[in-house]
Amino acid sequence: MSLTLTAPTAEATLLAPREQEALRHIAAGHTYLQTARHMGLSRHTVDAYLRRIRAKLNINSTAEMTRMAIALGL
């Protein structure tokens, strides 16, 4: 049985586009600094995005964020 995402999930719609982008980078294994450089932001801004993601999705670890990014198709 395969899972295909045809519409954004409720979790995905909670995240702003830049939050989704930051999540995608972190899930790909990039550091906060690498993510910041790629997105043209400070490391502190990336940290703020990821804190908001954790709060919105009730996530406590990077591993959980990675699993969520995969589930959201990011």
N, C-alpha and C positions, 0 to 999 in steps of 0.2 A: 504494500500500500504506500503510495507516495503522496506527499503533501505539497500542494501548490497554493501559493498565495495569490489570490485574485483581487483582493481589496485590502487596504491598509487595516491592520488590526487596531484595536482600541489603544493599545500601548503605543503604537507608532504615531497615532494622531495626537498623543499627549506631548510628543517631543517636537521642538522647533527644528527646522532644517539644519541649523548649525549644530544643535545638540546631536542630531542623527549623524552628522558628518564626524563630529568628535568621537562618538560611540563607535562608528565604523573604523576609525583609525586605531583606537585603543584595542578593539577586538582583533584587529590585524596584527597586534603585538607591538605597536609603536609606543614609545614613551610619551609622557606629557609634553616634553620639550620637542620631540620630533613632530608630534601632532600640532603643537603651536606653530612651529616653523612652517609646516605644510599649509596650515590654514591662515597664516599671516597674523597670528594672535600672540599674546603673551602666554607664558605657561600658567599664569594665575587665572587668565580668562578660561583656558581649557579646564583648569581645576574647578572653576565655578560652574561651567557647563556640566561637568561630570558629577558634581555634588547635586545639581538640580535633577539630573537624570536619576541618580540614586534615590532622591526624595520622591520624585514623581512615580517611579516604578517600584518603590520599596525594595531596593537592591542594596546589598551590603558589601559585595566584593567585586573585584575585577573579573573573576571567573563567572559570576552571575551576570555581569554586564556583557561578557563575551557570549554566553549562552543566549541572552536576550537579543543581542545583535544578530546572531545566526537565526533565531526564531523569526525575527522581523525581516530577514532577507537583506540585511545591510552588509 
